[in-house]
Amino acid sequence: MSVEVEVVREATDEVVEAVTRLLPQLSSSAGAPDHESVDRLVRSDANTLLLARAEGRAVGMLTLIMFPLPSGLRSRIEDVVVDDAARGHGVGAELTREALRLAEAAGARTVDLTSHPSRQAANRLYERLGFQSRDSQVYRFVVRP
């Protein structure tokens, strides 16, 4: 499977459809995105939305977040999802490599990500690409309106 990765610069109907189709494969609790929320994502200076295509069809996405801190430019990879039908064909690897390339080009000191332990294939991929597990606790505060 030949995979091409592109930086999404505009929330076209095709991009909104792809995000809407892929996101539920990542999270059952994430609400369905609308055009406005995808547009806000794409327009944010902190975010870079990457879209992977195979044979012209969107088969995966990844969000790279870069943010300056007093300790230097840092980055995170979030919301990596590959369509069920495209898993095991290198889509996640291509998305992640491109995110790492962009972070390095921007001067980021680190690239962090989290991955649930049950996602064994994804965790093996991240380790193959050079990510190292850290001794750290991840805390989350859920903000409710």
N, C-alpha and C positions, 0 to 999 in steps of 0.2 A: 504494500500500500504506500503510495507516494503521498507525503504530507507536506503541506505548505503552511507556514505560520505567518500571520500578518498582524500588525498593530491596527486596532480598530480606532478610526479617527472620527467616525460619525455614527449616530444611532439610526441607521437605516431600518426599514421594515424587516429586511433580511436578518440584520443583527439582532433586533428585538425578538424575532421569531426563534433564532438560534439560542439566545439566552433563556427564553421562556421554555424551550424544549429541553435544554441541557440541565438547567438548575435543579429541577425535581430529581434528577438522577444523583445529585450530590446531597441534597437536603430536603427532607419531607416537611420540615418546619418553615422553610423560607417561603415567603409569599410570592405569588406570581408577579414578576416585574412588568411594569408598563413602559410605554415609550419614554415617559418623563424620567423614570428612575434609571433606565439604561442611558439616556442622554446625560443625566447628572453624573453617572459613573464615568462615561467616556470623556466628559468635559473637565473632570476634576484634574488639577495639576498633579495631584499625588498618585493618581491611578494610571496604569497602562493596561488596557484590556487586550489580551492576545486571543486570536481566534485561529484554530487549526482547521484546515480544509483538506479533504481527500476527495478527489474526483469532483471538485467544485462544491461539495456539500460540507457545511460546518459540522465537524465531528468532535470538537473539544474547545475548551476555553480555559483561561487562567488570568487572574488579576495580579499584577505586580504593583506593589505600593512602595513608594520611596518618600522618605521624610527626613528632613534635617533635624539633628539633635545636637546638644552641646558636645557630645562625644564623636560627632561626625555623621555623614549621610548613611542612613540605614535603609534596609528594604525588607519587604516581606512578600511571600507568595501566598495568595489566598484563593479560595474557590476554584481549585483545579478540578475539572470534570471532563471525562472522555465518554462519549456516547457508548452505551453498552455494546453495540455492534462493532465498534472500532477498537475496543480494548485489546491489548496484546499485540498491537501493530506499530508501536513506537510513537503514538500520538502524544502521550504524556511526556515522554523523553524530549521530543522536539519542542513542545511548549516550554518545558522547564529549561532546556538549553538556551532558548531564545530569551527567556526572562533573565537568566544568569548573564548572558551577553549584554543585555540592556543595562542591568544593574552595574556591571563592571564598567561599561562605557560611561555611565553617569558618575562614577567615582564612589559608589557605595562601598562601605567598609565590610558589611556583612549582608547576607541574605538568609532570613529565617523563614521557617514554615512549620506548621504542625500537621500531623496526620494521625488519624485514629489507629490504634494498634491493630484493629481488625482489618485494616486495608493493607494486607500483607504484600501484595504485588506493588502497590504504590510505595510502601516503605522500603522494599528492596530496590526499587528504581531510585529513590532519593539517595540511598546509601551508595549505589553504583555511580551516581553522578557526583559524589564527594561530600554530601551532607553528613554531618556527624550528630549523633544524639547528644543532647545536653542534659546535665543534671539540673533540672529546673522544675519548679511547680508552675503550672499554668492555672491562673485564677480568672474567673469571669464573674462579672456583675451584670445581671440582666436588668436593663432599664425598661420599665413598663410605663406606658403613658397613663 
